[in-house]
Amino acid sequence: MAILQRAALRHRAFLAVVAVLSFGCSQPSEGNPFGLPQGDGGGDGTDPGIPPAPVLDTLAAAPATLALGTVYLGQTRTHPVVVTNTTGSAITISSVLTSRGVSHGLSLPATVPAGGSLWFHVTLSPPSAGALTRVVSLRDADGAILRDVRVNATAAALDDTSALSVVDYGARGDGATDDRGAFQAAANAARDAGKVLYVPQPPGGQHYKLTGVVRISGSVVGEPGGAKPEIRMYGATGADSPGDAPPHAIFYYKGNRAGTVITGLHLNGGRDFAPWTNVYGMQEQSHAIALQDVSDLWIENNLIENTQGDNILIGGERGTSPCEDVRVVNNVLRRPMRCAVFPGDTRRLRVYLNTIDKVVEYQSTIDFEPNLVPQASWDAEVAYNDFTNTLQYDHGVITSTIVTYIPAPGGQINVHSNWGTSGSYSFYVDISPGSTWVGNTIQSSLLPPR
């Protein structure tokens, strides 16, 4: 696998540790063609770099233990944490100490008022393969522990035994050759072998050109080190697929392996609409990622843009089951003609920490809109997203529009703590006559830009 060996040479020195304290970095293993460290990841979470201290436990954390699943070496996983002050007086967090491979997004000092709460994000960058337990320790001015948050994950290596590269199946990435066949062949082989589909930087120095949908069921991971290989759709017309054909998308999932991750990619739908373009009457069904019948799936750390449809479509097609436990986290979602995220039929959807840029006044940026009985969306959270560059107009940031008059479309949609430029109709629920959404908590307006 020569292309993987070349990737190793480019990234042999990329891994750095981001932490409040200073720690040494592991060196890449010579036996790993991706140039990433191997071996035990740390086990019980003790870290000699974090000094012991009196434990006050005056802050409640949700979650107190972050279970982050499988994270691939060279990639990251980010998740919000909320801490609540249950005492009768304000508490100030003066310092945050972290284990190796963990960073935080808390601005210090941070004061939590009596009975109040604040949120911050934790990012895991695994330093080595194996089971990991890491600690984020919130401390007061005297160094006493206000709350420890434990971070549990399994760090997985990308090597010959776990991943297949699209380049080894003929993908050229020169911007001229249609690489769709190579991607599909690699995806089929990865499915049959239970391996990850690996997408390195295009060897042709341009982008991967795809003229048709790639059907896939497992993880797709970009090259380690932060650079996102571009996969560009050609021939997007927005036309709906006939009959039972899969939706027109770059990646289409109908079912998946548990713990699927789509990370480190630049997915370009090939249609860059200017701000305020009038797209009414145009077809709208060319997506970047279309999900059906999936569960336990992460879409994280991607740039997804320029779709004549949705950046991410989740459920909602005829003859499918709800998509469950999908997490859309820490992506840049730019310039969709339709929705940045379209939840058509979901359970326990989480949309966190994304930067969203929508410039076409058509459909909502996030639109809970079941299309067919008995579709519905239940238990969704949309929080900590940046809508600063999203146009505010009649179709604002999120709606729950039931255009087909489904009597019981769902509920428990929780929208909070999102920020951006304020405007009318930033968040609202538009319920068609006869429909009933239950238990929703909808943020009334955007918070000021951060």
C-alpha positions in Angstrom: 0.0 0.0 0.0 2.4 2.6 -1.3 0.0 5.5 -0.9 -0.4 4.8 2.8 3.4 4.7 3.2 3.7 8.1 1.4 1.0 9.5 3.8 3.1 8.3 6.7 6.1 10.2 5.5 4.0 13.4 5.2 2.5 13.1 8.6 5.3 11.4 10.7 5.6 14.5 12.8 2.1 15.8 12.8 0.8 14.6 16.2 1.0 17.3 18.9 -0.5 17.4 22.3 -2.9 20.1 23.3 -3.3 20.4 27.0 -3.1 22.9 29.9 0.0 21.1 31.2 3.1 20.3 29.2 3.5 16.6 28.3 5.8 14.7 26.0 4.6 13.4 22.6 4.6 9.8 21.6 6.7 8.9 18.6 5.1 7.1 15.6 5.5 3.3 15.4 7.6 2.2 12.5 5.2 -0.7 12.0 2.2 1.5 11.2 2.1 2.7 7.6 0.0 5.7 8.7 2.8 6.9 10.9 0.7 7.0 14.0 1.5 5.7 17.5 0.3 2.3 18.6 -0.1 0.4 21.8 -1.8 0.9 25.1 -3.6 4.2 25.5 -3.5 4.7 29.2 -6.0 2.4 30.9 -7.2 3.7 34.3 -7.0 7.5 33.6 -4.3 8.3 36.3 -1.9 10.8 35.0 1.3 11.8 36.9 1.1 15.2 35.2 -2.1 16.2 37.1 -1.3 16.9 40.8 -3.7 15.6 43.4 -5.8 18.2 45.3 -8.6 18.4 47.8 -11.9 17.4 46.2 -14.8 19.9 46.7 -17.2 18.5 44.1 -19.2 21.7 44.1 -20.1 21.6 40.4 -22.3 19.0 38.8 -21.3 17.9 35.3 -23.5 16.6 32.5 -22.2 14.2 31.5 -19.7 13.6 34.3 -18.2 10.8 32.2 -17.9 11.4 28.4 -18.2 8.1 26.6 -16.8 9.0 23.2 -16.7 5.6 21.5 -14.1 4.9 18.8 -11.8 7.8 17.7 -9.3 7.2 14.9 -5.7 8.2 15.4 -5.0 11.4 13.6 -8.6 12.6 14.0 -10.3 14.3 17.0 -13.7 14.1 18.8 -15.3 17.1 20.4 -18.3 17.1 22.8 -20.0 19.7 25.0 -20.0 19.5 28.7 -22.4 21.5 31.0 -21.5 22.2 34.6 -24.1 23.4 37.1 -23.5 25.2 40.4 -25.8 23.6 43.0 -24.6 25.7 45.9 -25.9 29.0 47.2 -23.0 31.2 46.1 -21.0 31.8 42.9 -18.1 29.5 42.0 -15.1 30.6 39.9 -13.1 28.0 37.8 -9.6 29.4 37.9 -7.7 26.6 36.1 -8.3 23.5 34.1 -5.8 20.6 34.1 -6.1 17.9 31.5 -4.5 14.6 30.7 -2.4 14.1 27.7 -4.4 14.2 24.5 -7.3 16.3 25.8 -8.0 20.0 25.4 -10.9 22.2 26.5 -12.7 25.3 25.2 -13.3 27.1 28.5 -12.3 30.7 28.8 -10.7 31.3 32.2 -11.5 32.5 34.8 -15.1 31.3 34.4 -17.7 32.1 37.1 -20.7 30.0 37.5 -23.4 31.9 39.4 -25.4 30.3 42.2 -27.9 27.9 40.7 -26.5 28.7 37.3 -24.6 26.7 34.7 -22.1 27.1 31.8 -21.0 24.9 29.0 -17.7 24.3 27.3 -16.3 21.7 24.9 -13.8 18.9 25.4 -11.7 17.7 22.5 -9.9 14.3 22.5 -6.9 13.8 20.2 -5.8 10.3 21.0 -2.0 10.0 21.6 -1.9 6.3 21.1 -4.1 3.3 20.3 -6.1 1.4 22.8 -8.6 2.0 25.6 -8.3 5.5 26.9 -9.5 7.2 30.1 -8.5 10.8 30.4 -9.4 13.6 32.9 -10.4 17.2 32.6 -10.0 18.7 36.1 -11.8 22.0 37.0 -10.1 23.7 39.9 -10.5 26.8 42.0 -7.9 29.5 42.8 -6.4 27.3 45.5 -6.1 24.3 43.2 -8.9 22.4 44.8 -11.0 20.2 42.5 -14.4 21.6 41.8 -15.3 18.7 39.4 -13.4 16.1 37.4 -14.8 15.1 34.1 -13.6 11.7 32.8 -13.2 11.0 29.1 -13.5 7.4 27.9 -12.8 6.3 24.4 -11.2 3.6 22.3 -8.4 5.0 20.0 -8.2 3.0 16.8 -5.2 2.8 14.5 -5.5 3.2 10.7 -3.2 0.6 9.1 -3.1 -2.2 6.6 -5.2 -4.4 8.9 -8.0 -1.9 9.5 -8.3 0.3 6.5 -8.5 0.2 2.7 -7.4 3.2 0.6 -9.5 4.4 -2.4 -6.2 5.0 -4.2 -5.4 1.3 -4.1 -8.6 0.8 -6.0 -7.7 3.2 -8.7 -8.8 6.6 -7.5 -6.6 9.3 -9.1 -7.8 12.6 -7.6 -6.8 14.6 -10.6 -10.1 16.5 -11.0 -10.6 15.0 -14.5 -10.9 11.2 -14.0 -14.2 10.0 -12.7 -13.3 8.3 -9.5 -16.7 7.0 -8.7 -16.0 3.4 -9.7 -12.8 3.3 -7.7 -14.6 4.7 -4.6 -17.4 2.1 -5.0 -15.0 -0.8 -5.4 -13.1 0.3 -2.3 -16.3 0.8 -0.4 -17.5 -2.7 -1.3 -14.2 -4.2 -0.3 -14.2 -2.3 3.0 -17.7 -3.5 3.7 -16.9 -7.1 3.0 -13.7 -7.0 5.1 -15.2 -5.0 7.9 -12.6 -2.2 7.4 -12.5 1.6 7.3 -12.6 3.4 3.9 -9.6 5.6 3.9 -9.4 8.7 1.7 -5.9 10.3 1.5 -5.1 13.6 -0.1 -5.7 13.3 -3.8 -2.6 12.0 -5.4 -3.3 14.0 -8.6 -3.1 17.2 -6.6 -6.7 18.3 -7.3 -9.9 16.6 -6.0 -11.7 13.4 -6.4 -14.4 13.7 -9.1 -17.6 11.7 -8.6 -20.3 11.6 -11.2 -22.6 9.2 -9.2 -23.5 8.1 -5.7 -21.2 5.9 -3.7 -23.2 3.4 -1.5 -21.4 2.7 1.7 -22.0 1.1 5.1 -19.0 1.8 7.3 -16.6 4.5 8.4 -14.9 6.9 6.0 -11.9 8.7 7.3 -9.7 11.4 5.7 -5.9 11.6 5.9 -4.5 12.3 9.4 -3.2 15.7 10.2 -6.1 18.0 9.6 -5.9 18.5 5.8 -9.3 17.4 4.4 -9.3 15.7 1.0 -11.9 17.1 -1.3 -14.5 14.9 -2.9 -16.6 16.8 -5.5 -19.9 15.9 -7.0 -20.3 16.4 -10.8 -23.6 16.6 -12.6 -25.8 17.7 -9.7 -29.2 18.7 -11.0 -31.3 18.2 -7.9 -33.5 15.7 -9.7 -35.2 13.2 -7.4 -34.2 9.5 -8.0 -36.8 7.4 -9.7 -38.6 4.6 -7.9 -36.4 2.8 -5.3 -33.1 4.1 -6.6 -30.9 5.6 -3.9 -30.9 9.4 -3.5 -28.4 11.4 -5.5 -25.6 12.0 -3.0 -21.9 11.7 -2.6 -22.3 9.1 0.1 -25.5 7.1 0.6 -26.0 4.8 3.6 -28.9 2.4 3.8 -27.9 0.6 7.1 -24.5 0.8 8.6 -22.0 -0.8 11.0 -22.4 0.3 14.6 -20.0 3.1 15.5 -19.7 4.4 11.9 -17.7 7.6 11.7 -17.5 10.1 8.7 -14.6 12.4 9.5 -11.9 14.5 8.1 -13.4 15.1 4.6 -14.3 18.0 2.3 -17.5 17.1 0.5 -18.4 19.5 -2.2 -21.7 19.3 -4.0 -20.5 21.3 -6.9 -23.2 24.0 -6.8 -22.1 27.4 -5.3 -25.2 29.6 -5.1 -24.7 33.3 -4.6 -26.4 35.0 -1.6 -30.1 35.5 -2.1 -30.3 33.5 -5.3 -33.9 32.8 -6.2 -34.0 29.0 -6.4 -37.7 28.5 -6.1 -38.8 26.0 -8.8 -35.4 24.3 -9.0 -35.0 20.7 -8.2 -33.5 20.0 -4.7 -32.4 16.4 -4.2 -28.7 16.3 -4.7 -27.1 15.8 -1.3 -23.7 15.4 0.2 -24.6 12.7 2.7 -27.9 10.8 2.7 -28.7 8.4 5.6 -31.4 5.8 5.8 -31.9 3.0 8.4 -28.8 3.9 10.3 -27.9 3.9 14.0 -24.9 5.0 16.1 -23.2 7.2 13.5 -21.0 10.2 13.9 -20.5 12.9 11.2 -17.7 15.1 12.6 -14.9 17.4 11.6 -15.9 17.8 8.0 -16.3 20.6 5.5 -19.6 20.0 3.7 -20.7 22.6 1.1 -22.4 23.7 -2.1 -25.2 21.1 -2.4 -28.3 21.4 -4.7 -30.2 19.8 -1.9 -29.2 19.1 1.8 -25.7 19.0 3.2 -26.9 16.1 5.4 -30.2 14.3 4.9 -31.2 12.0 7.8 -34.1 9.6 7.2 -37.4 10.4 5.5 -37.6 8.3 2.4 -40.4 5.8 1.6 -40.0 2.3 3.1 -37.3 3.1 5.6 -36.9 3.0 9.4 -36.0 5.9 11.7 -32.3 6.9 11.9 -31.2 6.5 15.5 -28.4 8.1 17.5 -26.9 10.2 14.8 -24.5 12.9 15.9 -23.5 15.8 13.7 -20.7 17.5 15.6 -18.0 20.1 14.9 -18.5 20.4 11.1 -18.5 23.4 8.8 -21.8 23.3 6.9 -21.7 25.8 4.0 -24.1 27.1 1.4 -26.7 24.3 0.9 -29.5 25.2 -1.5 -31.9 23.5 0.9 -30.9 22.5 4.5 -27.7 22.2 6.3 -29.3 19.3 8.2 -32.6 17.7 7.2 -34.0 15.4 9.9 -36.9 13.6 8.2 -37.3 10.6 10.5 -35.0 10.5 13.6 -34.6 9.4 17.1 -32.0 10.9 19.5 -30.4 13.2 17.0 -27.7 15.5 18.3 -26.4 18.6 16.4 -23.6 20.2 18.3 -20.8 22.7 17.7 -21.2 23.2 14.0 -20.5 26.4 12.0 -23.3 26.9 9.6 -23.4 29.2 6.6 -26.6 29.4 4.6 -27.1 32.1 2.1 -30.1 31.0 0.0 -33.6 31.9 1.3 -35.2 28.5 0.7 -36.2 26.0 3.3 -34.7 26.2 6.8 -31.2 25.7 7.8 -32.3 22.8 10.0 -35.8 21.6 9.1 -37.6 18.9 11.1 -40.2 17.9 8.4 -41.5 14.4 8.3 -42.8 13.6 4.8 -44.7 10.4 5.1 -46.8 8.6 7.8 -45.5 7.2 10.2 -42.3 9.3 10.1 -41.5 11.5 13.0 -38.6 13.0 14.9 -38.3 12.4 18.6 -35.7 13.5 21.2 -33.4 15.9 19.2 -31.0 18.5 20.6 -29.6 21.4 18.5 -27.1 23.3 20.6 -23.9 25.3 20.6 -23.9 26.0 16.9 -22.7 29.1 15.2 -25.2 30.6 12.8 -23.4 33.9 12.4 -23.2 33.7 8.6 -26.7 32.4 8.1 -29.2 34.7 6.5 -32.1 35.6 8.7 -35.4 35.8 6.9 -38.8 34.2 6.8 -37.3 30.7 6.8 -34.9 31.1 9.7 -32.7 28.7 11.5 -35.1 25.9 12.4 -38.6 25.0 11.7 -40.8 22.1 12.3 -43.1 22.4 9.4 -45.5 19.5 8.6 -46.4 20.2 5.0 -48.1 16.8 4.7 -50.4 17.2 7.7 -49.0 14.2 9.6 -51.1 14.1 12.8 -48.3 13.1 15.2 -45.0 14.2 13.8 -42.9 13.9 16.9 -41.6 16.0 19.7 -39.0 16.6 22.5 -37.1 18.9 20.1 -34.7 20.9 22.3 -33.1 23.9 20.7 -30.8 26.1 22.9 -27.5 27.9 23.3 -27.0 28.7 19.6 -25.6 32.0 18.5 -25.3 34.3 15.5 -26.6 37.5 14.1 -30.1 38.2 15.4 -33.0 38.5 13.0 -36.7 37.8 12.8 -37.9 34.2 12.8 -34.6 32.9 14.0 -36.3 29.8 15.6 -39.8 28.8 15.4 -42.2 25.9 15.1 -44.7 26.1 12.2 -47.4 23.5 12.8 -49.9 22.7 10.1 -53.5 22.4 11.2 -54.3 19.1 12.9 -50.6 18.3 13.7 -49.3 17.9 17.2 -45.7 18.3 18.3 -45.2 17.7 22.0 -42.6 18.6 24.6 -40.6 21.0 22.4 -38.2 23.6 24.0 -37.3 26.1 21.3 -34.8 28.9 21.8 -36.6 32.2 21.1 -33.8 34.0 19.4 -30.1 33.7 18.6 -27.5 34.6 21.3 -25.1 37.4 20.3 -22.0 36.2 18.3 -19.3 34.7 20.4 
